[in-house]
Amino acid sequence: MEVFARLIELKPGTDQRVREWAEYINEHRADANSTLRNERVEVESWFDVTLDGKRYLPCYMRAASLEEARATAEHSSSAVDAYHRQSKIDTWVRGGGAVGRLLVDPAGSG
């Protein structure tokens, strides 16, 4: 298994759009879980954090292959994946945030 963590900076004024995205994913949980299975993702979690007046979405993912998961999601025709891709365009600061470096993962194999 591979793990990934990222802190994604959000564009100012996108609070409502982020809430709509979270509500959509939660309302379509069965479809979202199906896409995760197709991507061979074991865990994908999202959080809402405010730091120094800026909003961020920390994300954590555990997948068989992060590259395979990314490629599968990118080419998916699923409505959930399409909605997620558009939400990223609408709300994420391009190049904003940071990628985490794994320090400890007792549940992992490495």
N, CA and C of each residue as an Amber inpcrd file, in Angstrom:
protein
   330
   0.8240000  -1.1830000   0.0000000   0.0000000   0.0000000   0.0000000
   0.8720000   1.2520000   0.0000000   0.4040000   2.2610000  -0.6680000
   1.0590000   3.5590000  -0.6820000   0.1530000   4.5690000   0.0130000
   0.7470000   5.5620000   0.6480000  -0.0360000   6.5890000   1.3230000
   0.3280000   7.9650000   0.7780000  -0.6210000   8.8800000   0.9250000
  -0.4680000  10.2290000   0.4100000  -1.1980000  11.1850000   1.3240000
  -0.5840000  12.3180000   1.6240000  -1.2400000  13.3750000   2.3890000
  -0.9250000  14.7020000   1.7260000  -1.9410000  15.5370000   1.6520000
  -1.7610000  16.8390000   1.0150000  -2.6060000  17.8780000   1.7270000
  -2.0730000  19.0740000   1.8360000  -2.7920000  20.2200000   2.3720000
  -3.0870000  21.1270000   1.1890000  -4.3720000  21.2410000   0.8170000
  -4.7780000  21.9720000  -0.3800000  -5.3270000  23.3350000   0.0260000
  -4.7280000  24.3970000  -0.4890000  -5.2110000  25.7450000  -0.2060000
  -6.4510000  26.0240000  -1.0620000  -7.4500000  26.6230000  -0.4370000
  -8.6940000  26.9370000  -1.1370000  -8.7230000  28.4000000  -1.5700000
  -9.3680000  28.6430000  -2.7020000  -9.5550000  30.0040000  -3.1810000
 -10.4620000  30.7560000  -2.2030000 -10.1740000  32.0310000  -1.9670000
 -11.0610000  32.8260000  -1.1030000 -12.4800000  32.8620000  -1.6630000
 -13.4590000  32.8480000  -0.7730000 -14.8530000  32.9660000  -1.1870000
 -15.4740000  31.6980000  -1.7420000 -14.8180000  30.5420000  -1.5460000
 -15.3630000  29.2900000  -2.0920000 -15.9910000  28.4010000  -1.0140000
 -16.2500000  28.9700000   0.1630000 -16.7920000  28.1810000   1.2710000
 -18.0680000  27.4270000   0.8750000 -19.0040000  28.1170000   0.2440000
 -20.2760000  27.4960000  -0.1480000 -20.0430000  26.3710000  -1.1540000
 -19.1660000  26.5950000  -2.1160000 -18.8850000  25.5730000  -3.1420000
 -18.2560000  24.3360000  -2.5040000 -17.3700000  24.5360000  -1.5220000
 -16.7500000  23.3990000  -0.8270000 -17.8090000  22.6330000  -0.0470000
 -18.7150000  23.3410000   0.6100000 -19.8080000  22.6630000   1.3330000
 -20.6690000  21.8510000   0.3720000 -20.9760000  22.4280000  -0.7950000
 -21.7780000  21.7150000  -1.8060000 -21.0630000  20.4500000  -2.2620000
 -19.7410000  20.5380000  -2.4700000 -18.9530000  19.3750000  -2.8870000
 -19.0350000  18.2770000  -1.8250000 -18.8260000  18.6460000  -0.5510000
 -18.8660000  17.6560000   0.5320000 -20.2580000  17.0260000   0.6380000
 -21.2880000  17.8440000   0.5330000 -22.6640000  17.3230000   0.5860000
 -22.9190000  16.3710000  -0.5740000 -22.4720000  16.7250000  -1.7680000
 -22.6650000  15.8810000  -2.9420000 -21.9890000  14.5260000  -2.7530000
 -20.7340000  14.5520000  -2.3140000 -20.0070000  13.2890000  -2.1140000
 -20.7130000  12.4420000  -1.0600000 -21.1200000  13.0610000   0.0400000
 -21.8090000  12.3140000   1.0990000 -23.1610000  11.7850000   0.6330000
 -23.8910000  12.5480000  -0.1680000 -25.1870000  12.0980000  -0.6900000
 -25.0280000  10.9780000  -1.7180000 -23.8940000  10.9170000  -2.3680000
 -23.6230000   9.8920000  -3.3880000 -22.5310000   8.9360000  -2.9110000
 -22.5820000   8.6310000  -1.6300000 -21.5510000   7.8040000  -0.9980000
 -21.3700000   6.4470000  -1.6730000 -22.4480000   5.8040000  -2.0620000
 -22.3340000   4.4870000  -2.7060000 -21.5480000   4.6000000  -4.0110000
 -21.8540000   5.6120000  -4.8160000 -21.1150000   5.8190000  -6.0660000
 -19.6640000   6.2050000  -5.7830000 -19.4500000   7.0460000  -4.7680000
 -18.0870000   7.4390000  -4.4040000 -17.2770000   6.2180000  -3.9700000
 -17.8790000   5.3580000  -3.1640000 -17.1850000   4.1460000  -2.7320000
 -16.8860000   3.2190000  -3.9110000 -17.7910000   3.1740000  -4.8740000
 -17.5660000   2.3550000  -6.0660000 -16.3680000   2.8770000  -6.8610000
 -16.2690000   4.1980000  -7.0050000 -15.1220000   4.7480000  -7.7380000
 -13.8300000   4.4780000  -6.9850000 -13.8630000   4.5570000  -5.6600000
 -12.6630000   4.2620000  -4.8750000 -12.2390000   2.8060000  -5.0540000
 -13.1980000   1.8950000  -5.0850000 -12.8660000   0.4770000  -5.3320000
 -12.2150000   0.3130000  -6.7020000 -12.7560000   1.0090000  -7.7200000
 -12.1790000   0.9410000  -9.0740000 -10.7490000   1.4740000  -9.0980000
 -10.4720000   2.4630000  -8.2420000  -9.1450000   3.0640000  -8.1590000
  -8.2110000   2.2830000  -7.2260000  -8.7540000   1.2420000  -6.5830000
  -8.0280000   0.4310000  -5.6000000  -7.5550000   1.2840000  -4.4200000
  -8.4290000   2.2180000  -4.0260000  -8.1670000   3.0880000  -2.8770000
  -8.8180000   2.4530000  -1.6580000  -8.0390000   2.2780000  -0.6140000
  -8.5170000   1.6820000   0.6310000  -9.1380000   2.7460000   1.5390000
  -8.5050000   3.9200000   1.6030000  -8.9690000   5.0200000   2.4530000
  -8.7550000   6.3300000   1.7180000  -9.7570000   7.2070000   1.7630000
  -9.5980000   8.5800000   1.2950000 -10.4080000   9.4480000   2.2410000
  -9.7460000  10.3540000   2.9400000 -10.3990000  11.2100000   3.9210000
 -10.0600000  12.6660000   3.6370000 -11.0530000  13.5270000   3.8520000
 -10.9170000  14.9560000   3.6300000 -11.3190000  15.6970000   4.8950000
 -10.6290000  16.7940000   5.1600000 -10.8920000  17.6030000   6.3500000
 -10.9830000  19.0660000   5.9350000 -11.5870000  19.8830000   6.7710000
 -11.6940000  21.3280000   6.5510000 -10.9360000  22.0250000   7.6710000
  -9.9310000  22.8290000   7.3140000  -9.0750000  23.4780000   8.3070000
  -8.8800000  24.9450000   7.9190000  -8.8840000  25.8190000   8.9230000
  -8.5390000  27.2260000   8.7180000  -7.2530000  27.5090000   9.4820000
  -6.2650000  28.0730000   8.7840000  -4.9740000  28.4420000   9.3790000
  -4.6550000  29.8800000   8.9850000  -4.4120000  30.7120000   9.9680000
  -4.0500000  32.1090000   9.7070000  -5.0010000  32.7800000   8.7190000
  -6.2940000  32.5000000   8.8610000  -7.3040000  33.1350000   8.0290000
  -7.4860000  32.5230000   6.6520000  -6.7170000  31.5040000   6.2920000
  -6.8670000  30.8210000   5.0020000  -7.5100000  29.4650000   5.2320000
  -8.3050000  29.0370000   4.2620000  -8.9630000  27.7270000   4.3640000
  -8.1940000  26.7040000   3.5480000  -8.1350000  25.4940000   4.1090000
  -7.4270000  24.3830000   3.4830000  -8.2600000  23.1190000   3.5640000
  -7.9980000  22.2100000   2.6290000  -8.5380000  20.8560000   2.6710000
  -7.3700000  19.8970000   2.8250000  -7.1190000  19.3870000   4.0230000
  -6.1520000  18.3010000   4.1500000  -6.7910000  17.0110000   3.6150000
  -6.0130000  16.2570000   2.8700000  -6.4840000  14.9980000   2.2900000
  -5.4990000  13.8910000   2.6520000  -6.0440000  12.7180000   2.9730000
  -5.2170000  11.5430000   3.2480000  -5.7480000  10.4000000   2.3970000
  -4.8490000   9.6690000   1.7530000  -5.2520000   8.5450000   0.9090000
  -4.3030000   7.3700000   1.1080000  -4.8780000   6.1840000   1.1030000
  -4.1140000   4.9360000   1.1230000  -4.6340000   4.1060000  -0.0490000
  -3.7160000   3.7230000  -0.9550000  -4.1200000   2.9950000  -2.1600000
  -3.0580000   1.9620000  -2.5260000  -3.4820000   0.9860000  -3.2990000
  -2.5430000  -0.0230000  -3.7820000  -1.4430000   0.6430000  -4.6030000
  -1.8380000   1.5880000  -5.4470000  -0.8880000   2.3570000  -6.2600000
  -1.4550000   3.7620000  -6.4270000  -0.7550000   4.7570000  -5.9230000
  -1.2400000   6.1300000  -6.0430000  -1.3020000   6.5660000  -7.5040000
  -0.3320000   6.1740000  -8.2950000  -0.3230000   6.5340000  -9.7110000
  -1.5140000   5.8870000 -10.4350000  -1.7780000   4.6180000 -10.1430000
  -2.9210000   3.9340000 -10.7600000  -4.2360000   4.5920000 -10.3360000
  -4.3500000   4.9350000  -9.0710000  -5.5660000   5.5900000  -8.5630000
  -5.7770000   6.9260000  -9.2610000  -4.7050000   7.7250000  -9.3890000
  -4.8060000   9.0260000 -10.0520000  -5.2250000   8.8770000 -11.5130000
  -4.5840000   7.9650000 -12.2240000  -4.8890000   7.7610000 -13.6410000
  -6.3160000   7.2600000 -13.8370000  -6.7450000   6.3410000 -12.9910000
  -8.1060000   5.8030000 -13.0870000  -9.1300000   6.9030000 -12.8430000
  -8.9210000   7.7240000 -11.8230000  -9.8480000   8.8150000 -11.5100000
  -9.8730000   9.8450000 -12.6330000  -8.7010000  10.1380000 -13.1770000
  -8.5970000  11.1500000 -14.2330000  -9.3810000  10.7630000 -15.4840000
  -9.4410000   9.4840000 -15.7730000 -10.1200000   9.0080000 -16.9840000
 -11.5160000   8.4470000 -16.7070000 -11.9600000   8.5500000 -15.4910000
 -13.2590000   8.0040000 -15.1080000 -14.4080000   8.8040000 -15.7200000
 -15.4540000   8.1000000 -16.1230000 -16.6720000   8.7580000 -16.6230000
 -17.7360000   8.8400000 -15.5260000 -17.3960000   8.4540000 -14.3140000
 -18.3190000   8.5030000 -13.1870000 -18.7550000   9.9400000 -12.9100000
 -20.0250000  10.1270000 -12.6060000 -20.5450000  11.4560000 -12.2710000
 -19.8700000  12.0050000 -11.0170000 -19.5760000  11.1300000 -10.0580000
 -18.9080000  11.5650000  -8.8250000 -17.5040000  12.0770000  -9.1430000
 -16.7600000  11.3640000  -9.9670000 -15.4170000  11.8090000 -10.3300000
 -15.4620000  13.1060000 -11.1420000 -16.4310000  13.2260000 -12.0390000
 -16.5740000  14.4570000 -12.8270000 -16.8860000  15.6410000 -11.9110000
 -17.7560000  15.4420000 -10.9550000 -18.1070000  16.5010000 -10.0050000
 -16.8760000  16.9010000  -9.1870000 -16.1230000  15.9160000  -8.7400000
 -14.9100000  16.1830000  -7.9610000 -13.8820000  16.9590000  -8.7920000
 -13.6810000  16.5520000 -10.0390000 -12.7230000  17.2520000 -10.9070000
 -13.1270000  18.7210000 -11.0880000 -14.4130000  18.9840000 -11.3020000
 -14.8770000  20.3580000 -11.4820000 -14.7450000  21.1520000 -10.1870000
 -15.0130000  20.5230000  -9.0620000 -14.8760000  21.1980000  -7.7680000
 -13.4320000  21.6250000  -7.5280000 -12.4870000  20.7870000  -7.9270000
 -11.0710000  21.1370000  -7.7910000 -10.7620000  22.4090000  -8.5790000
 -11.2500000  22.4920000  -9.7940000 -11.0330000  23.6690000 -10.6370000
 -11.6490000  24.9070000  -9.9860000 -12.8490000  24.7370000  -9.4430000
 -13.5940000  25.8620000  -8.8710000 -13.0100000  26.3700000  -7.5540000
 -12.3820000  25.4940000  -6.7610000 -12.0640000  25.8710000  -5.3830000
 -10.5860000  25.8220000  -4.9970000  -9.7790000  25.0450000  -5.6510000
  -8.3890000  24.8820000  -5.2240000  -7.5040000  25.9800000  -5.7910000
  -6.5930000  26.4990000  -4.9700000  -5.5590000  27.4110000  -5.4450000
  -4.5310000  26.5570000  -6.1820000  -4.3180000  26.8550000  -7.4300000
  -3.3610000  26.0740000  -8.2360000  -1.9660000  26.2410000  -7.6370000
  -1.3510000  25.1340000  -7.2530000  -0.0230000  25.1630000  -6.6640000
  -0.0170000  25.5600000  -5.1890000  -1.2060000  25.7990000  -4.6270000
  -1.2780000  26.1940000  -3.2190000  -1.3230000  24.9870000  -2.3050000
  -0.7070000  25.0900000  -1.1650000  -0.7080000  23.9970000  -0.2000000
   0.6280000  23.2880000  -0.1700000   0.6020000  22.0530000   0.2870000
   1.8380000  21.2940000   0.4350000   1.5400000  19.8030000   0.4570000
   2.5100000  19.0170000   0.0360000   2.4110000  17.5570000   0.1040000
   3.1050000  17.1110000   1.3850000   2.4620000  16.1940000   2.1030000
   3.0270000  15.6870000   3.3480000   4.0500000  14.5940000   3.0980000
   4.9240000  14.4270000   4.0500000   5.9320000  13.3670000   4.0260000
   5.6050000  12.4060000   5.1630000   5.4680000  11.1350000   4.8430000
   5.1200000  10.1260000   5.8300000   6.2370000   9.9690000   6.8630000
   5.8710000  10.0360000   8.1380000   6.8330000   9.8310000   9.2220000
   6.5570000   8.5410000   9.9610000   5.2850000   8.2800000  10.2990000
   4.9250000   7.0920000  11.0560000   3.6100000   6.5510000  10.5040000
   3.5510000   5.2550000  10.2780000   2.3300000   4.6160000   9.7990000
   2.2610000   3.1960000  10.3360000   1.8450000   3.0390000  11.6040000
   1.7970000   1.7120000  12.2200000   0.9160000   0.7270000  11.4430000
  -0.1040000   1.2270000  10.7400000  -0.9940000   0.3500000  10.0010000
  -0.4110000  -0.0610000   8.6500000   0.6510000   0.6100000   8.2200000
   1.2490000   0.3450000   6.9090000   2.1510000  -0.8630000   6.9080000
   2.5900000  -1.2040000   5.7190000   3.4440000  -2.3880000   5.5760000
   4.9170000  -2.0310000   5.5620000   5.2420000  -0.7310000   5.6320000
   6.6410000  -0.3690000   5.5050000   7.1970000   0.3230000   6.6450000
